Amino acid sequence: MRYHILFLFLFVALIGAKAQQQEPLRVGVIGLTHSHVHWILGREDIGDIKVVGIVEPNRDLVQRFLARHNKSNWIDMVYNTMDEMIKATKPEAVTAFGTIYEHLAVVEKCAPLGIHVMVEKPLAVSVEHATKMAALARKHNINLLTNYETTWYPTNHKANELLKNGEIGDLRKVVVHDGHRGPSKIGINKEFLDWLIEPKDNGGGAITDFGCYGVNLMTWMMGGKKPNTVTAVTAKLQPENNPKVDDDATIILTYDNVVATIQPSWNWPVGRKDMEVYGLTGAIFADNRHDLRIRKAKGYDGFDETVMKLEELEAPYNDPFSMLASIVRRKIVLPPYDLTSLENNLIVVEILEAAKMSAKSGQTVKLSK
């Protein structure tokens, strides 16, 4: 009888533990002014996360965005402060969709409470902020992740896989283009525009808003190795729209045998997020999220070309919030210097800060190893 009772106890405990593991991750949304918030507001409910609270004092913005996604019934989940939301809803993780400057305050509030944090790119406005955030995350043993749209592009992952497999020989050059016509020209909402073109809140203009994508990808492809030097130039081609920040930049990163040219801009005629990867024997073109080309050199200027149309990555590697849930639930562990990881994005902020210094001084900046 005693063994039957023990078996029953263990069975119930196992079922309870399994049920607990399958509960959706309780997520709070901090801020609505970053328009990438539509990603989570409009996300299909697949059961891996549950939005339990929103922090946004601008009630007009709240009503507009909730109505847009047919979630007006979420209005009772909206709070004016992080303290109110955390006390009422007890989230396990939060996603930050406010200004980049506010990322530090989110981590300062959540890390001591053991609440995991995912911020929108880039990690922070400065090395000073990023260092404080990382120290808090490590001290309190939370995950501090950074979300980029390009992290979920199958083409970027395929390009890196082909490179690592030696399909185009040793890496020599990478060129990354990111951007669009500019925040004012594409008509983003006022609440986003107000801080996106403020250097304090965004950390810069196009050099940070879109420069971070290429720097993030390059840090990943180089396995976390820092560049030897950073050189950058910036321009203000729309002073009427962006009076306080740059809207065009070129960032050059040099490594021992590799050069990367990153071209973020708010002046492209067509929105783009694409990458060119050049090796000794060929090149890979990640033209967009799904279209990839491989060119193998043939003679002087000839080549054989393979064209691929790639499917979406498998869950949870196809979506930031699925990834967040899987990491917090310890279903997956990020590889070193992964695109989303803290160590990668600390280097990203360091490189961006060096790029801004270079553009301001007109001098190349050497990074310490």
N, C-alpha and C positions, 0 to 999 in steps of 0.2 A: 504493500500500500504506500509506504514511504517513497519508494522509487517512482510509483505512478504519480504521486503528488509533485515530486521533483521534476519529472518529465513534463507534466502539465504546466508547471511554473515556467520552465525554460521555453516551452512552446509559445506561451502567451507573451513572454518577454521578447522572443524572436519576432513574433508577429507585430508587436508594438514598435520594436526598433525599426522594422522594415517599413511600417506605415509612416513612422516619423521621418525616415529618409526620403520618402516619396512625397512629403508635403511640399508644396511650392515655396520657393524662397520669398520671404516677406521683404519687399523692396519699397523704399521711400524715394520720391523724386524731389530733389532740392533745386528749385527754380524752374521757370518756364521761358526765360528770356533768350536762351540759346535755341534757335529753331531746329536743331537736331533732336529736340525733345519730341518732335512728331514721330520719331522712330519708335519710342516706347509707348506713346499715347495711341498710335495707330497700329500697334503690333497685335497680331492674331493671338488669342489666348490659347497657348498650347500646353498650359498646365505646369510649366517649370518655374515661373515666377508669379507673384501676386502683388500688384501695386496696392499698398495699404495706406499711403498718405502722400500728400503733395505740399510743398512749402512754396507759397507765392503770395505776397501781399497785394499784388496788382490784380484786383478782382475782375476788372474789365478783360485783361489778358486771359485770366482763368476761364471766364465764360466763353470767350471767343474760341479758345483752343479746345475746350471740352465739347462745345457744340460742334465744332468741325469734325470731331471723331465720334460723334454720337455717344458721348460719355457725360452728358450733363448731370446724370445721377451720381457722378463722382464728387459733386460740389461739396458734400458733407465731409469729404476726405481732405479738404484743403485747409491749411493752417498758415498763419502769418509768420511763424518762426520755427526754426529747427527744434528748439526745446519743446514747443507745444506738440509738434508732430511726433517726435520721438517718445515723449511721455504717453501720448494717447495710443500710438500704434505699435510701438516696440519693433521697429524694422530690424532685420538681420543685416541688410545692406542698403546703401543709398547710391543713387546715380545723380551726379551734379550737372545741371543744365543752366547754370548762371554764368557770370563772367569768369574768365580764367583767373583773374585776381582773387575771386572768392573761393577758389579751390582750397587754399590754405585754411580758411575758416571752417570749411566743411570737414576737413581732416582733423583739425583741432577739436571740433565738437564730437565727431564720431569715433575717432580712434580710441580715446580713453574709455569709451563705452563698449568697445569690442565690435563695433559696427563696421563692416567692410565697405569700401568706397570704390566706385568707378567714376572717373571724370572724363569729360570730353577732351579731345586733343586741343592743345598740348597739355602736358601734365601741370605746368606752372608758368607764371609770367617771368620768373627769374630763377637763377641758381639758388639764391637765398631762400626763396619760397620752397623750391623743390627739395632742398636739403632738410628743411624743417619738416616737411610732409613725410619724407622718407624716414626720418628719425622717429617720428610719432608712430608710423605704421609698423616699424620694426619693434619698437618698445612695447607696443600693445598687441603685437602679433595679428595684425589684420592684413588682408589683401588690399593693395592700392593699385588699381588697374587704370589704364588709359585707353579710350576707345577711338579708333580711326575708322572711317568708312573703308579705306583700302585694305584694312586687315582682313576683310571678309571677301576680297576679290579672289576667285579661283585662279585667275591669271598670274597674280603675284606669287602665289604659292607654287604654281607649276613652273614659273620662271626660275624660282630659287631651287626647286627640285632638279630641273634640267641642268642648271649651273653646277650644282653639287655633284651631279652624275657625270660631269665632264663633257656634256653634249656640245659645248662651244669652246672647249679648251679653257685655259686659265683666264680668270677675269682680269680685264684691263680698264674698262670704262663703263660708267653707268650715267644715264641722263634721265632725269625725272621732270615731268611737266605736271603742274597742278594749278587749278584756278578757274576763273570765269570772267565775265565782263566787269565785275565789281559789285559790291553789296548794294549800292544805290541803283545801279542799272538793272539788276535782276529783280529789284523790288522786294527785298526782305522786309519783314515787319519792323516798325519803328523801334520797338523795345530791344530788338537784336542790333539794329543799326546804331542805336545810341551808344552802345559800348564797344561794338566791333571796330569803330574808327577812333577810339580813344586809346592812346598808348598805355596808360596806366592799367586799364581794365583788360586789354587784349594782349599786352606785352609787345605791341608793335602793329604793323599793318599786314600786308600780304606776306612779308618775310616770316611771320610767325603763323598766321592763319593757314597758309598753304605750304610754307617752307617746312613745317614740321612733318608733313607726309613723307617727303623724300628723305629727310634725315632719319626718320623712323625706319623706313625700308632699308636704307643703306646700313644703319647700325645692325639690323637683323641679318642682312646678307653677309656682313663682315664678322658675324659671330661676336658682336660686342666690342670689337677693336675700335679704338678711337682714331680719328684721322690725325695725321701729323700737323697739318695746317688747315686753317679756315680762312677763306678770302670771300668777301661779298661786296657787291655794289647794289644800291637801291635807287629808285627813281620815283617821282611823283608826277604821273602822267595825267591824273585827274585831280588837280588841286581844288577844283570847285566842289568835288565830292568827298575828297579825303584830305582836308587841309592839315591835319595833325600827324598823319602817318604815311609811310611809303605805300605804294600800291603796285610796285613791280620790283623784283629782286632777282639776282643771280648769285648763287652760293656755290663756291668751288671747294671741294674737300679733297685733300691729297693723302693717300696712304703710301706704303712702301712701293707697291707696284700697280696701284689702282688710282684712278681719278674719277670723282663723281661731280657732275654738274647738275645742280638742282635749280629749277626755274619756276618759282611761285609768282603768280601774277593775278591782279584784278583787272587785267587788260587783254586777256585772250578773247578773240571774237566768239569762240565757242567754248563752253565749259568742258574741262578735260581733267582726267587723272590717268596718266599713262607713263610707261617706263620703258627705256631701251637698255638692254644689257649686252655688252660687247665682250667677247672673248677672243682668243688668238685665232680661232678657226671658224667662228660664226657669231651670230647675233640673235637675240630673243627680243621680240617686241610685244609687250603686254599692252595692247591698244586700248583696252577698257576692261570692264569686269569679266567679260566672257570670251573676248576675241584675242587670240595669241598667234603669233607667227614665229617660226624658226627659220633662219637663213644660214645655210652652210656654204662657206666660201668655195668658189670654183673658178680657178684661173685668176685673171687680174681683177675684173669687176663683175664676174658672173656669180651665180649662186643657185642652189637648189632650195626651194621654199616649201615648208610644211605649214598648213593653216589648221588651227584648232578652234573649235567652238566648245567651250568648257561648261559643264554643268555646275550647279552650286555645290559648295563644299558640304560634307555631311555634318549633321548636328553632333556636338554643339559648336563646331568650328565655323558655322555659317552665320552666327548671330551673336552680338555682344552680350545680350542678357541671358541667353542659354549658356554662354561661356562663363559668365559671372556665377550663375547658379551651380554649374558643374564644379567650378573651382572652390566655392564656399562649401559645397557638399562633399568636397574631396573625391570627386569622381575622376577628375583629371588633375595633372600637375603640369604647369607650364614649363617648357624647355628653357634653358638659360637664354637670356636676351630675346625672348619671344616678343613679337610686335606689341603685345598688350602689357608686357611685364614692367615692373618698377625699374629694374636695372637698365633696361633699354631706354626708358623715357627720362631717366636722370641724365643719360648721355645726350639725348635729344635736346634737352633744355640747355645743357652746357654748350653744345654746338651752336644752337640758335643765339645764345648770348654772345658767343664769340663772333658770330656772323654780324650781329648788330654793332659790336665794337669795331669790327673791320670796316663796315660800311661807313661808320661815323668818322673813323680816323684815316681811312684810305690806306691802311696797312694790313698786311697778312698777320693773322694771329696764330701763334703756335700753342697747341694744347699740351698740357702736362699729362704724362702717362699714369 
